[in-house]
């Protein structure tokens, strides 16, 4: 059974978690075991320093280190460390929650005033004790409350990585949802997005993969199922099976040799997916950028009518220069031709 208790430690006893989900980016590293964690501290601080630590350090400089949100730790799992008692200053603890705050303190050590120096020698933390599996579930639940469904949310990619790890350990989407405070449907959606992301990492586009691609690929697994169908999503293997069309998507979400990027954000991805159920799906397969294709609203009768009304208002309320009038004459010619065909 999981237990928690308050203990006092020094900053030197706290080991930053090199497997922290904040650190998973475009290049995932191998899982680092506890007996190697200390050797990765400099690298871990450097990576965490890129996670907007500046504001946090400024706050500590101005107001001191406030312990309203306690750092949560577990015993570093090495044979030598386990036999040391709580009062032994050589005993090390791995940070479960509060890695950014710990990293900020470690970064400020050299400029700490007397008050902060006293604080880092007497930090109040919460120690979590239990079996390895119990601590894993406790840690995941804590991260879910704070970073998946809570106020301090991670990027989607990081929460999806946590869901992937929990699923690999045998947890169902229902169980994962309970742990993280989200629905089983949402847990499944994010897992599928992560698997689609992994598929791209294993493709010929692996050198172009970025964390943002997770959110873009997620749009091709949307509830409309148009993206799934077009790319032949296999929900047993969790992969897209239509490789030719998948390459069209990969090309669209990565920059070409000229730096052109067709799908820049989830809104562009939604337009791409939406066009798949229209006559313009053939245009997409021929490589025509979505920027050259109509907006989805313009393909609806209500959307076209609204666009015409707005354009009439635009014409009525503006004056135009000579060059603009030339284009309006071209428009007039086009409208007359349309009306002739319509009146037949």
Helices and strands as residue ranges (DSSP letters): E 3-9, G 11-13, E 14-15, G 21-23, H 34-37, G 38-40, H 41-49, H 53-63, E 71-75, H 79-82, E 93-97, H 99-108, G 109-111, H 114-120, E 123-129, H 132-143, I 144-148, H 156-168, H 173-180, H 184-201, G 206-208, H 212-218, G 219-221, H 226-231, E 233-234, E 239-240, H 243-253, H 266-275, H 281-285, G 290-292, G 296-299, H 301-316, H 322-343
